[in-house]
């Protein structure tokens, strides 16, 4: 869908980008993640413009200034991410606040099917590319690239259960008993120490862009939840959604009614394709690339699912209130309890 570009925004783009109007905006995505548009100038040069969604789940999770800062740091470190071009934090500019970054025209996002030019067995290469990209992000010397003060690594793990459980309590519209079970398990199992590093905050295959013509990862996208903390939380989410996830749910309150159906089945669906390497392969490759063992990986898988359930339950609450009427939000009726049951199965 092509969007009208107001005169004041046209002027701002002329002043801040290496391009000339008239400018065109085409909406690419929308929803709970930042709204993403393709921005094109009169000569056909293109960028990506991102701005908060209409119904943001959290103001801090859609801070374009923070995302611009982390993209600039990643560019300085040579990590796989789009290069930032400009940032507007002025709400008086039409469409603001927003950030503008490079557009990768040959890039494709992968959900359940590999691009046609790729070899049929390329899912193994995809897995290695994803793990290598994650390790490259986690090897970034964050203090040296301008991210000192970007997060609070001290006490990061100690705050996680309290933060996400509290967020769920503030928006809860139904009982989810597994939240209590998992919160108690996570507090008992919490590692005593961790290596502080850059955390993407929502790392999975669907947030990676690949070359359409060959199995090569071009960039990791969607950095709005990035912080400084325990990077193994990213690894936990990647592993939690990797491969087959059969779960037999209990019949108690809060359990998902669809037995055997994984939560958010489209997420990383390609990892269930024939030839996909097992989780153990991903762990071993990650350890090799970062140069140290990961320790209690089950803890991080459970924590990642617990956190995600708390976040997306807010979207389900918006759906019940009639503020977010989408198929994604409606499916959370079953997906959130299933996330929690999958976390509990991992904890068991």
C-alpha positions as CSV (number, residue, x, y, z in Angstrom):
1,X,0.0,0.0,0.0
2,X,1.5,3.4,-1.0
3,X,1.2,6.1,1.6
4,X,1.0,9.9,1.0
5,X,4.1,11.8,2.0
6,X,3.3,15.1,3.7
7,X,5.2,18.2,2.5
8,X,7.0,18.6,5.9
9,X,8.2,15.0,5.7
10,X,9.3,15.5,2.1
11,X,11.4,18.5,3.3
12,X,12.9,16.5,6.2
13,X,13.9,13.6,3.9
14,X,15.5,16.1,1.5
15,X,17.6,17.5,4.3
16,X,18.7,14.3,6.0
17,X,19.1,11.7,3.2
18,X,21.3,11.5,0.2
19,X,18.3,11.6,-2.2
20,X,15.8,14.0,-3.7
21,X,12.0,14.1,-3.7
22,X,9.3,13.6,-4.6
23,X,9.4,10.7,-2.1
24,X,7.2,7.6,-2.0
25,X,6.3,5.4,0.9
26,X,5.0,1.8,0.5
27,X,4.0,0.0,3.6
28,X,5.6,-3.4,3.9
29,X,4.4,-4.7,7.3
30,X,2.5,-3.6,10.3
31,X,1.3,-5.0,13.7
32,X,3.0,-5.2,17.0
33,X,6.5,-4.9,15.7
34,X,7.5,-1.6,14.3
35,X,5.7,-0.6,11.1
36,X,8.1,-1.0,8.1
37,X,7.9,0.9,4.9
38,X,9.9,1.1,1.7
39,X,11.0,4.6,1.1
40,X,11.9,5.6,-2.5
41,X,13.2,8.9,-4.0
42,X,12.7,10.4,-7.4
43,X,15.7,8.6,-8.9
44,X,14.6,5.2,-7.6
45,X,17.1,4.9,-4.7
46,X,15.5,3.1,-1.8
47,X,15.7,2.9,2.0
48,X,13.6,1.3,4.8
49,X,11.7,3.5,7.2
50,X,10.5,2.1,10.5
51,X,8.2,3.7,13.0
52,X,6.2,2.5,16.1
53,X,2.9,0.7,15.4
54,X,-0.4,2.3,16.1
55,X,-1.1,0.1,19.1
56,X,2.4,-0.2,20.6
57,X,2.6,-2.9,23.4
58,X,5.4,-0.9,25.1
59,X,6.8,2.5,24.5
60,X,10.3,1.4,25.4
61,X,10.2,-1.5,23.0
62,X,9.6,1.0,20.1
63,X,12.2,3.7,20.9
64,X,13.6,4.5,17.4
65,X,16.4,6.4,19.0
66,X,17.6,3.3,20.8
67,X,17.3,1.2,17.7
68,X,19.3,3.8,15.6
69,X,22.0,3.8,18.3
70,X,22.4,0.1,18.3
71,X,22.4,-0.1,14.5
72,X,25.2,2.5,14.4
73,X,27.2,0.5,16.9
74,X,26.7,-2.7,14.9
75,X,27.9,-0.9,11.7
76,X,31.0,0.2,13.5
77,X,31.6,-3.4,14.7
78,X,31.1,-4.9,11.3
79,X,28.2,-7.1,12.6
80,X,25.5,-8.3,10.2
81,X,22.8,-5.6,10.5
82,X,21.3,-2.9,8.2
83,X,23.3,0.3,8.2
84,X,21.4,3.3,9.7
85,X,20.9,6.4,7.5
86,X,18.9,8.9,9.6
87,X,16.7,9.1,12.7
88,X,13.8,11.5,13.5
89,X,12.7,11.7,17.1
90,X,10.5,14.8,16.5
91,X,6.8,13.9,16.8
92,X,6.0,17.2,15.0
93,X,7.4,15.8,11.7
94,X,4.7,13.9,9.9
95,X,5.1,10.2,10.6
96,X,7.6,10.8,13.4
97,X,9.2,9.4,15.3
98,X,10.9,7.1,12.8
99,X,14.3,5.8,11.7
100,X,15.7,5.2,8.2
101,X,18.1,2.5,7.3
102,X,19.6,0.9,4.2
103,X,17.4,-1.3,2.0
104,X,18.8,-4.7,0.9
105,X,16.9,-5.3,-2.4
106,X,18.0,-8.9,-2.8
107,X,17.0,-9.9,0.7
108,X,14.3,-12.3,1.6
109,X,12.8,-13.4,5.0
110,X,12.3,-17.1,5.4
111,X,9.5,-18.8,7.3
112,X,8.7,-22.3,6.1
113,X,10.1,-22.6,2.6
114,X,13.6,-22.1,1.2
115,X,13.9,-19.7,-1.8
116,X,13.6,-21.6,-5.1
117,X,17.3,-21.1,-6.3
118,X,18.7,-22.6,-3.0
119,X,19.6,-26.3,-2.9
120,X,17.0,-28.5,-1.4
121,X,19.4,-29.4,1.5
122,X,20.4,-25.8,2.3
123,X,18.5,-25.7,5.6
124,X,21.8,-26.9,7.2
125,X,23.7,-24.0,5.7
126,X,20.9,-21.7,6.9
127,X,21.3,-23.0,10.4
128,X,25.0,-22.4,10.4
129,X,24.6,-18.9,9.0
130,X,22.1,-18.0,11.7
131,X,24.3,-19.3,14.5
132,X,27.3,-17.5,13.1
133,X,25.4,-14.2,12.8
134,X,24.2,-14.6,16.4
135,X,27.8,-15.3,17.6
136,X,29.1,-12.3,15.7
137,X,26.5,-10.1,17.5
138,X,27.5,-11.5,20.9
139,X,31.2,-11.0,20.2
140,X,30.7,-7.2,19.7
141,X,32.8,-5.3,22.2
142,X,29.8,-3.1,23.2
143,X,31.7,-0.6,25.3
144,X,34.1,0.1,22.5
145,X,31.3,0.9,19.9
146,X,29.4,3.4,21.9
147,X,26.9,1.1,23.8
148,X,28.2,1.8,27.4
149,X,25.1,2.7,29.4
150,X,22.8,1.2,26.7
151,X,21.5,-1.4,29.3
152,X,22.0,-2.5,32.9
153,X,23.9,-5.8,32.9
154,X,24.3,-5.8,36.6
155,X,21.5,-7.8,38.1
156,X,20.1,-8.5,34.6
157,X,19.1,-12.1,35.3
158,X,17.8,-11.3,38.7
159,X,15.3,-8.8,37.2
160,X,13.9,-10.9,34.4
161,X,11.2,-12.9,36.2
162,X,10.0,-9.9,38.2
163,X,9.9,-7.7,35.1
164,X,8.0,-10.0,32.8
165,X,5.7,-11.5,35.4
166,X,4.9,-8.0,36.5
167,X,4.2,-7.0,32.9
168,X,1.8,-9.9,32.5
169,X,0.0,-9.1,35.8
170,X,-0.6,-5.5,34.6
171,X,-2.5,-6.6,31.5
172,X,-3.8,-10.0,32.5
173,X,-7.4,-10.8,31.4
174,X,-7.3,-14.6,32.1
175,X,-5.6,-17.0,34.4
176,X,-2.3,-18.6,33.2
177,X,-1.2,-20.9,36.1
178,X,2.0,-21.9,34.3
179,X,3.3,-18.4,34.8
180,X,3.5,-19.1,38.5
181,X,5.1,-22.5,38.0
182,X,7.7,-21.2,35.6
183,X,8.5,-18.1,37.7
184,X,9.3,-20.3,40.6
185,X,11.4,-22.7,38.5
186,X,13.3,-19.9,36.9
187,X,14.1,-18.3,40.3
188,X,15.4,-21.6,41.6
189,X,17.4,-22.4,38.5
190,X,19.0,-19.0,37.8
191,X,22.7,-19.1,37.0
192,X,24.9,-17.3,39.5
193,X,27.0,-15.5,36.8
194,X,26.9,-14.7,33.1
195,X,29.1,-12.9,30.5
196,X,27.5,-9.5,29.7
197,X,27.0,-8.7,26.1
198,X,24.7,-7.2,23.5
199,X,21.3,-8.9,23.5
200,X,19.1,-8.7,20.4
201,X,16.0,-9.4,22.4
202,X,13.9,-11.2,19.7
203,X,16.4,-13.4,17.8
204,X,15.0,-16.1,15.5
205,X,15.3,-17.1,11.9
206,X,12.3,-14.9,10.9
207,X,14.3,-11.8,12.0
208,X,17.2,-12.6,9.6
209,X,17.4,-11.5,6.0
210,X,19.0,-13.9,3.5
211,X,20.2,-13.5,-0.1
212,X,17.4,-14.6,-2.4
213,X,19.9,-16.3,-4.8
214,X,22.0,-18.3,-2.4
215,X,22.1,-19.5,1.2
216,X,23.8,-16.5,2.7
217,X,22.7,-14.4,5.7
218,X,22.8,-10.7,4.9
219,X,21.5,-9.0,8.0
220,X,19.8,-9.4,11.4
221,X,16.8,-7.0,11.7
222,X,14.3,-5.8,14.3
223,X,16.6,-4.4,17.0
224,X,13.9,-2.5,18.9
225,X,14.3,-4.7,22.0
226,X,18.1,-4.7,22.1
227,X,19.9,-4.1,25.4
228,X,23.0,-5.1,27.3
229,X,22.5,-8.2,29.4
230,X,22.9,-12.0,29.1
231,X,23.3,-12.9,25.4
232,X,22.3,-16.5,26.1
233,X,18.7,-15.3,26.3
234,X,19.0,-14.9,22.5
235,X,20.3,-18.4,22.1
236,X,17.5,-19.7,24.3
237,X,14.8,-18.2,22.0
238,X,16.5,-19.5,18.9
239,X,16.7,-23.0,20.4
240,X,13.2,-23.0,21.9
241,X,11.7,-22.6,18.4
242,X,14.1,-24.8,16.6
243,X,13.0,-28.2,15.2
244,X,10.0,-30.4,16.2
245,X,8.1,-29.3,19.3
246,X,5.6,-32.0,20.2
247,X,3.9,-31.1,23.5
248,X,1.2,-33.1,25.3
249,X,-0.7,-30.5,27.2
250,X,-2.3,-31.2,30.6
251,X,-6.1,-30.8,30.9
252,X,-5.7,-28.3,33.7
253,X,-6.6,-24.6,33.6
254,X,-4.4,-22.5,31.3
255,X,-3.3,-25.5,29.1
256,X,-3.7,-25.2,25.4
257,X,-6.6,-27.2,23.9
258,X,-4.8,-28.2,20.7
259,X,-2.6,-31.2,21.5
260,X,0.6,-31.6,19.5
261,X,0.3,-28.2,17.8
262,X,3.3,-26.1,18.5
263,X,2.9,-22.5,19.7
264,X,3.2,-19.9,16.9
265,X,3.7,-22.7,14.3
266,X,4.9,-20.4,11.5
267,X,7.8,-19.2,13.6
268,X,11.0,-20.9,12.4
269,X,8.9,-23.5,10.6
270,X,11.8,-24.0,8.2
271,X,13.7,-25.6,11.1
272,X,11.3,-28.6,10.9
273,X,12.1,-29.2,7.2
274,X,13.9,-32.5,6.3
275,X,17.6,-32.2,6.8
276,X,17.5,-29.5,9.5
277,X,20.3,-30.1,12.0
278,X,19.3,-30.8,15.6
279,X,19.5,-28.3,18.5
280,X,22.8,-30.0,19.7
281,X,24.5,-28.9,16.4
282,X,23.5,-25.3,16.9
283,X,24.7,-25.3,20.5
284,X,28.1,-26.8,19.5
285,X,28.6,-24.4,16.6
286,X,27.7,-21.4,18.8
287,X,30.1,-22.5,21.5
288,X,32.8,-22.9,18.9
289,X,32.2,-19.4,17.5
290,X,32.0,-17.6,20.8
291,X,34.9,-19.6,22.4
292,X,33.2,-20.7,25.6
293,X,30.5,-23.2,26.7
294,X,26.9,-22.1,27.2
295,X,26.2,-24.0,30.4
296,X,22.6,-24.5,31.4
297,X,20.9,-24.0,28.1
298,X,17.5,-25.3,29.3
299,X,17.3,-22.3,31.7
300,X,17.6,-19.9,28.8
301,X,15.1,-21.8,26.6
302,X,12.5,-21.6,29.5
303,X,13.3,-18.0,30.2
304,X,12.9,-17.0,26.6
305,X,9.5,-18.6,26.3
306,X,8.3,-17.2,29.6
307,X,9.4,-13.7,28.5
308,X,7.7,-14.1,25.1
309,X,4.5,-15.3,26.6
310,X,4.3,-12.3,28.9
311,X,5.0,-9.9,26.0
312,X,2.5,-11.3,23.5
313,X,-0.3,-11.8,26.0
314,X,-0.5,-8.0,25.9
315,X,-1.5,-8.3,22.3
316,X,-4.2,-10.9,23.2
317,X,-5.5,-8.4,25.8
318,X,-5.7,-5.8,23.1
319,X,-7.6,-8.3,20.9
320,X,-10.1,-8.9,23.6
321,X,-10.6,-5.2,24.0
322,X,-11.1,-4.8,20.3
323,X,-8.0,-2.6,19.8
324,X,-6.0,-5.2,17.8
325,X,-8.2,-7.3,15.5
326,X,-5.8,-9.5,13.6
327,X,-5.4,-13.2,12.9
328,X,-2.1,-13.1,14.8
329,X,-3.7,-11.6,17.9
330,X,-6.7,-14.0,17.8
331,X,-4.4,-17.0,17.6
332,X,-2.8,-16.0,20.9
333,X,-5.8,-17.4,22.7
334,X,-4.1,-20.8,22.2
335,X,-0.5,-19.8,21.4
336,X,0.2,-18.2,24.8
337,X,-0.9,-21.1,26.9
338,X,1.0,-23.4,24.5
339,X,4.2,-21.3,24.9
340,X,4.0,-21.8,28.6
341,X,3.3,-25.6,28.3
342,X,6.3,-25.9,26.0
343,X,8.4,-24.0,28.6
344,X,7.2,-26.3,31.3
345,X,8.0,-29.4,29.3
346,X,11.5,-28.0,28.8
347,X,11.8,-27.3,32.6
348,X,10.6,-30.8,33.4
